[in-house]
Amino acid sequence: MTPTVVSVTSSAAFLALVPRLLECTPRRSLVLVPFAETRSLGAMRVDLPPADESTSHESIASTVIGMACKVTRTDAVAIVVYTDDVLADLPALPHRPLVDAAIARADICGLRVVDALVVGADGWDSYLSPSSSMPHALSQISESAPDDPAFTLADDQFAAAQLPIIDADTSLRVARSLQKIERVLGGAHERRPLPQLKRAAAADAAAAAMADPPVLLEDALASAPSDLDAAQLASVGFCLARPALRDVALMQWVADLVTGDAVLHAQTAFHRGKPFPEDLARPMWGEGAQPDPDRLRRALELCRHVAAAVPRDRRPGALSACAWLAWAGGRSSHAAAYAEAALEIDANHGLSAIVLDVIDAGRLPDWVFDRPTSRAGTGSSPEFPGR
């Protein structure tokens, strides 16, 4: 994805671009923008600690600045606090101890602080050179925003994790198709590692697409989710509900169809007692070559559509795939939302619990820290929720 380079001449103009880096308008957040010389490397977001919580500001600062240091070529950072507070009503700028701790930690790590700003409900201001009277008007930010009608922002950092709305007729047809496939190949509750796909699929037209899962998954990825018919959505949903096939899907979408075939064969061999090749498993833990961001995004949209279309009790597999793909794209807040939604349905869902554990440990894939330099872009930016 080609970044858009935009010159920034003021703090207000910079604040107009931060939501574009995050692809949302953050709320109750601390945002760090790493820089390489004068070009931004994306943006990182963490939840602000509650005002009544005795969380160590130094600990939070150490974590976020440490993450910024991991981003390739970083030599400076900008800090932005987004709060619901009315700045004019406060005796001092909010969250000053946290910002001071982040500035101090950046200095220890040898990073310049380009700016430190706060956006409140009534205006914005600078921690480095606060205004002597009222905060600056929010209209300065909106008036500085680039004129790009094709670009839209999510309302906040969680809005994009809401599942799309599927009409009742489509949902009913997907449910019926899924029932037909499960009748032939076995339901998600059955513990067979891999169904006898080709033999069983030949017995029923409804399951015919399952004869070659990697081809099915690649074909689904090549189309807009809204263009898939009920049988295709049900087939993908069936794959995502079974851990072995779900892992085939994730590793294929991270790489390509050839990888999907290799993982499927390795899964079959593994269940016959052979070791699973380490090179095929490494991307599952966020190691290896950087995936194509557009391919990850299309896979996530497909899984979101499938999760919305299948019956609620069949959603955990698709939701866990959403969680992993969001994590792989550096969207930990979204990943946590999907994983938690899956665990609300199935409290013992394995991959969903693993994703939450990884997020709680502050772990992201190695590849999200290898950022192209841009002044503002439409690509994903790494995000770290304060959990």
C-alpha positions as CSV (number, residue, x, y, z in Angstrom):
1,M,0.0,0.0,0.0
2,T,1.5,3.3,-1.1
3,P,1.8,5.9,1.7
4,T,0.5,9.4,1.3
5,V,3.1,12.0,2.1
6,V,1.7,15.2,3.6
7,S,3.7,18.2,4.8
8,V,2.9,19.4,8.4
9,T,3.5,23.0,9.3
10,S,1.8,23.3,12.7
11,S,0.7,21.3,15.7
12,A,-2.9,21.6,14.6
13,A,-2.0,20.1,11.2
14,F,-0.1,17.3,12.9
15,L,-3.2,16.6,15.1
16,A,-5.3,16.4,12.0
17,L,-3.1,13.6,10.7
18,V,-2.8,11.5,13.8
19,P,-6.3,9.9,13.3
20,R,-5.3,9.0,9.7
21,L,-2.3,7.1,11.0
22,L,-4.5,5.2,13.4
23,E,-7.5,5.0,11.0
24,C,-9.8,6.1,13.9
25,T,-10.4,9.0,16.1
26,P,-9.0,7.8,19.4
27,R,-10.7,8.4,22.8
28,R,-9.2,8.2,26.2
29,S,-5.8,7.3,24.7
30,L,-2.1,8.0,24.8
31,V,-0.8,8.0,21.2
32,L,2.9,7.9,20.3
33,V,4.0,8.7,16.8
34,P,7.6,7.4,16.0
35,F,9.7,9.4,13.6
36,A,12.7,8.7,11.4
37,E,14.1,12.2,11.0
38,T,11.1,14.2,9.8
39,R,8.9,11.3,8.6
40,S,6.4,9.4,10.7
41,L,6.6,5.6,11.0
42,G,2.9,5.0,11.9
43,A,1.3,5.5,15.3
44,M,0.9,3.5,18.5
45,R,-2.1,3.8,20.9
46,V,-2.5,2.7,24.5
47,D,-5.5,3.2,26.8
48,L,-5.1,6.0,29.4
49,P,-5.1,4.7,32.9
50,P,-8.2,5.5,35.0
51,A,-7.8,8.6,37.1
52,D,-8.4,6.6,40.3
53,E,-5.9,3.8,39.4
54,S,-2.5,3.8,41.0
55,T,-0.8,2.5,37.9
56,S,2.8,3.5,37.6
57,H,3.2,6.2,35.1
58,E,6.9,5.2,34.8
59,S,5.8,1.6,33.9
60,I,3.4,2.7,31.2
61,A,6.0,5.2,29.8
62,S,8.7,2.6,29.8
63,T,6.4,0.2,27.9
64,V,5.3,2.5,25.2
65,I,8.7,4.2,24.6
66,G,10.2,0.7,24.5
67,M,7.7,-0.3,21.8
68,A,8.6,2.9,19.9
69,C,12.3,2.0,20.1
70,K,11.5,-1.4,18.4
71,V,10.2,0.4,15.3
72,T,12.9,0.4,12.7
73,R,14.8,3.7,12.2
74,T,13.0,5.5,15.1
75,D,15.0,8.6,16.3
76,A,12.1,10.7,17.7
77,V,8.6,10.6,19.0
78,A,5.5,12.8,19.3
79,I,3.1,12.3,22.2
80,V,-0.6,13.0,22.1
81,V,-3.1,12.5,24.8
82,Y,-6.8,12.2,23.9
83,T,-9.2,12.8,26.8
84,D,-12.9,13.5,27.4
85,D,-12.0,16.2,29.9
86,V,-12.9,19.8,29.3
87,L,-9.5,21.5,29.3
88,A,-10.8,24.9,30.2
89,D,-12.3,23.5,33.4
90,L,-9.0,22.1,34.7
91,P,-6.3,23.9,36.7
92,A,-3.6,22.1,34.7
93,L,-3.3,19.9,31.6
94,P,-4.6,16.4,32.4
95,H,-2.3,13.4,32.6
96,R,0.8,15.5,33.0
97,P,2.6,12.9,35.2
98,L,2.2,10.3,32.5
99,V,3.4,12.6,29.7
100,D,6.3,13.8,31.8
101,A,7.3,10.1,32.4
102,A,7.1,9.4,28.7
103,I,9.3,12.4,27.9
104,A,11.8,11.4,30.5
105,R,11.9,7.8,29.2
106,A,12.3,9.0,25.6
107,D,15.3,11.2,26.7
108,I,16.9,8.2,28.5
109,C,16.5,6.2,25.2
110,G,18.0,8.9,23.1
111,L,14.8,9.9,21.3
112,R,13.9,13.5,20.5
113,V,10.4,14.6,21.6
114,V,9.0,16.4,18.5
115,D,5.9,17.5,20.4
116,A,3.6,16.6,23.3
117,L,0.0,17.6,22.9
118,V,-3.4,17.0,24.4
119,V,-6.8,17.0,22.7
120,G,-9.8,17.5,25.0
121,A,-13.6,17.9,24.6
122,D,-13.3,21.6,24.1
123,G,-9.9,22.2,22.5
124,W,-6.3,21.2,22.3
125,D,-3.0,22.4,23.9
126,S,0.7,21.6,24.2
127,Y,2.5,20.2,27.2
128,L,5.7,21.8,26.0
129,S,4.3,25.3,25.5
130,P,0.9,25.5,27.1
131,S,-1.4,28.4,26.2
132,S,-1.6,31.2,28.8
133,S,-5.4,31.3,28.8
134,M,-8.0,29.1,26.9
135,P,-7.0,26.0,24.9
136,H,-6.8,26.3,21.2
137,A,-10.1,25.6,19.3
138,L,-10.8,22.1,17.9
139,S,-11.8,23.8,14.6
140,Q,-8.1,24.4,14.0
141,I,-7.6,20.7,13.8
142,S,-10.6,20.0,11.5
143,E,-9.6,22.9,9.2
144,S,-6.1,21.5,8.9
145,A,-7.3,18.0,7.8
146,P,-6.4,16.9,4.3
147,D,-9.2,17.1,1.8
148,D,-9.8,13.5,0.9
149,P,-13.5,12.5,0.4
150,A,-12.5,8.9,-0.2
151,F,-10.9,8.5,3.2
152,T,-13.1,7.7,6.2
153,L,-12.3,7.2,9.9
154,A,-13.8,4.9,12.4
155,D,-15.6,6.7,15.2
156,D,-13.1,5.5,17.8
157,Q,-10.6,2.7,18.3
158,F,-13.2,0.1,18.9
159,A,-15.8,0.9,16.2
160,A,-14.0,-1.0,13.5
161,A,-14.2,-4.2,15.5
162,Q,-18.0,-4.3,15.3
163,L,-19.2,-7.0,13.0
164,P,-21.0,-6.0,9.9
165,I,-24.8,-6.4,9.7
166,I,-26.0,-9.4,7.7
167,D,-29.6,-9.5,6.6
168,A,-31.8,-12.3,8.1
169,D,-32.4,-14.1,4.8
170,T,-28.6,-14.5,4.2
171,S,-28.0,-15.6,7.7
172,L,-30.7,-18.3,7.4
173,R,-29.3,-19.6,4.1
174,V,-25.8,-19.7,5.6
175,A,-27.1,-21.6,8.6
176,R,-28.8,-24.2,6.4
177,S,-25.7,-24.6,4.2
178,L,-23.6,-25.0,7.3
179,Q,-25.9,-27.7,8.7
180,K,-25.7,-29.6,5.4
181,I,-21.9,-29.5,5.4
182,E,-21.7,-30.6,9.1
183,R,-24.1,-33.5,8.4
184,V,-21.6,-34.8,5.8
185,L,-18.3,-33.8,7.3
186,G,-19.0,-33.6,11.0
187,G,-19.8,-30.7,13.3
188,A,-17.4,-28.4,15.0
189,H,-18.0,-30.2,18.3
190,E,-16.5,-33.4,16.9
191,R,-12.8,-33.9,17.8
192,R,-11.6,-35.5,14.6
193,P,-8.5,-33.4,13.7
194,L,-9.3,-33.3,10.0
195,P,-12.4,-34.7,8.3
196,Q,-12.1,-37.0,5.3
197,L,-12.8,-34.0,3.1
198,K,-12.6,-35.4,-0.4
199,R,-14.4,-38.7,0.3
200,A,-17.2,-37.0,2.3
201,A,-17.6,-34.0,0.0
202,A,-18.1,-36.3,-3.0
203,A,-21.2,-37.7,-1.2
204,D,-23.0,-34.4,-1.0
205,A,-23.1,-31.3,-3.3
206,A,-23.4,-29.0,-0.3
207,A,-20.0,-30.1,0.9
208,A,-18.4,-30.2,-2.6
209,A,-16.4,-27.0,-2.0
210,M,-14.6,-28.6,0.9
211,A,-12.8,-31.1,-1.3
212,D,-9.8,-28.7,-1.5
213,P,-9.8,-26.3,1.4
214,P,-6.8,-24.1,0.3
215,V,-8.5,-23.4,-3.1
216,L,-11.8,-22.7,-1.3
217,L,-10.0,-20.2,1.0
218,E,-8.1,-18.5,-1.8
219,D,-11.2,-18.1,-3.9
220,A,-13.1,-16.6,-1.0
221,L,-10.3,-14.2,-0.4
222,A,-10.3,-13.1,-4.0
223,S,-13.9,-11.9,-3.8
224,A,-15.6,-9.1,-1.8
225,P,-17.2,-10.8,1.2
226,S,-20.6,-9.4,0.2
227,D,-20.3,-11.2,-3.2
228,L,-19.9,-14.6,-1.6
229,D,-23.0,-16.9,-1.6
230,A,-24.4,-18.7,1.4
231,A,-22.6,-22.0,0.5
232,Q,-19.2,-20.2,0.3
233,L,-19.7,-18.4,3.6
234,A,-20.8,-21.6,5.3
235,S,-17.8,-23.5,3.8
236,V,-15.3,-20.9,5.1
237,G,-17.2,-20.8,8.5
238,F,-16.8,-24.6,8.7
239,C,-13.0,-24.3,8.1
240,L,-12.6,-21.6,10.7
241,A,-14.6,-23.7,13.3
242,R,-12.0,-26.5,13.1
243,P,-8.6,-25.6,14.5
244,A,-6.6,-27.6,12.0
245,L,-8.3,-26.0,9.0
246,R,-8.4,-22.6,10.6
247,D,-4.7,-22.7,11.0
248,V,-4.4,-23.6,7.3
249,A,-6.5,-20.5,6.5
250,L,-4.4,-18.2,8.7
251,M,-1.0,-19.3,7.4
252,Q,-2.3,-19.3,3.8
253,W,-3.6,-15.8,4.2
254,V,-0.4,-14.6,5.7
255,A,1.5,-16.1,2.7
256,D,-0.1,-17.8,-0.3
257,L,-1.9,-20.8,-1.7
258,V,1.2,-22.9,-1.9
259,T,1.8,-22.3,1.8
260,G,-1.9,-23.3,2.5
261,D,-1.3,-26.6,0.7
262,A,1.9,-27.2,2.6
263,V,0.2,-26.5,6.0
264,L,-2.7,-28.8,5.1
265,H,-0.4,-31.6,4.3
266,A,1.7,-30.9,7.4
267,Q,-1.4,-31.0,9.5
268,T,-2.4,-34.3,8.1
269,A,1.1,-35.8,8.7
270,F,1.2,-34.3,12.2
271,H,-1.9,-36.2,13.2
272,R,-0.2,-39.3,12.0
273,G,2.7,-38.7,14.3
274,K,5.1,-36.7,12.2
275,P,6.6,-33.4,13.5
276,F,5.2,-30.2,12.2
277,P,7.7,-28.2,10.2
278,E,9.0,-25.2,12.2
279,D,9.1,-22.9,9.2
280,L,5.4,-23.3,8.6
281,A,4.6,-22.6,12.3
282,R,6.7,-19.5,12.8
283,P,4.2,-17.0,11.4
284,M,1.6,-18.2,13.8
285,W,3.8,-16.6,16.6
286,G,4.5,-13.5,14.6
287,E,7.9,-14.5,13.3
288,G,9.1,-14.4,9.7
289,A,8.7,-12.3,6.7
290,Q,6.2,-9.4,6.7
291,P,2.9,-10.4,5.2
292,D,1.2,-8.3,2.5
293,P,-0.9,-5.8,4.6
294,D,-3.7,-5.7,2.0
295,R,-4.0,-9.5,2.0
296,L,-4.2,-9.4,5.8
297,R,-6.9,-6.8,5.6
298,R,-9.0,-8.7,3.1
299,A,-8.7,-11.9,5.2
300,L,-9.9,-10.0,8.2
301,E,-12.9,-8.5,6.4
302,L,-13.7,-12.0,5.1
303,C,-13.6,-13.5,8.6
304,R,-15.6,-10.6,10.0
305,H,-18.3,-11.2,7.4
306,V,-18.3,-15.0,8.1
307,A,-18.5,-14.4,11.9
308,A,-21.5,-12.1,11.3
309,A,-23.2,-14.6,9.0
310,V,-23.0,-17.9,10.8
311,P,-25.2,-18.8,13.8
312,R,-23.9,-17.3,17.1
313,D,-22.9,-20.7,18.6
314,R,-20.7,-21.2,15.5
315,R,-18.9,-17.9,15.7
316,P,-15.9,-18.6,18.0
317,G,-13.8,-20.0,15.2
318,A,-14.3,-17.1,12.9
319,L,-14.0,-14.6,15.7
320,S,-10.7,-16.2,16.8
321,A,-9.5,-15.9,13.2
322,C,-10.5,-12.2,13.3
323,A,-8.5,-11.8,16.6
324,W,-5.4,-13.4,15.2
325,L,-5.5,-11.4,11.9
326,A,-6.1,-8.1,13.8
327,W,-3.1,-9.0,16.0
328,A,-1.0,-9.8,13.0
329,G,-1.9,-6.4,11.6
330,G,-0.9,-4.6,14.8
331,R,-4.4,-4.0,16.0
332,S,-4.3,-5.3,19.5
333,S,-7.4,-3.5,20.7
334,H,-9.5,-5.0,17.9
335,A,-7.9,-8.4,18.5
336,A,-8.8,-8.3,22.1
337,A,-12.4,-7.4,21.3
338,Y,-12.8,-10.3,18.9
339,A,-11.2,-12.8,21.3
340,E,-13.4,-11.7,24.1
341,A,-16.5,-12.0,22.0
342,A,-15.5,-15.6,21.1
343,L,-14.9,-16.4,24.8
344,E,-18.3,-15.1,25.7
345,I,-19.7,-17.8,23.5
346,D,-17.2,-20.5,24.3
347,A,-15.2,-19.9,27.5
348,N,-12.8,-22.6,26.6
349,H,-12.0,-21.5,23.1
350,G,-8.2,-22.2,22.7
351,L,-7.0,-19.7,20.1
352,S,-9.0,-16.9,21.5
353,A,-7.5,-17.4,25.0
354,I,-4.0,-17.6,23.5
355,V,-4.5,-14.3,21.6
356,L,-5.6,-12.6,24.8
357,D,-2.6,-14.0,26.7
358,V,-0.3,-12.8,24.0
359,I,-1.8,-9.3,24.1
360,D,-1.7,-9.1,27.9
361,A,2.0,-9.9,27.6
362,G,2.5,-6.9,25.3
363,R,3.6,-9.1,22.4
364,L,3.1,-8.2,18.8
365,P,4.4,-9.8,15.6
366,D,8.0,-8.8,14.8
367,W,6.9,-7.6,11.3
368,V,4.7,-4.7,12.7
369,F,7.8,-2.9,13.8
370,D,9.3,-2.8,10.3
371,R,7.5,0.4,9.1
372,P,8.0,2.3,5.8
373,T,8.6,6.0,6.5
374,S,5.6,8.3,5.7
375,R,4.3,11.6,6.9
376,A,0.8,10.2,6.8
377,G,-0.5,7.0,5.4
378,T,-3.5,4.7,4.9
379,G,-1.7,1.6,6.1
380,S,-2.2,0.0,9.5
381,S,-0.2,1.2,12.5
382,P,0.8,-0.9,15.5
383,E,-1.5,-0.4,18.5
384,F,-1.1,-1.6,22.1
385,P,-4.2,-1.5,24.3
386,G,-3.7,-0.9,28.0
387,R,-5.0,-4.1,29.4
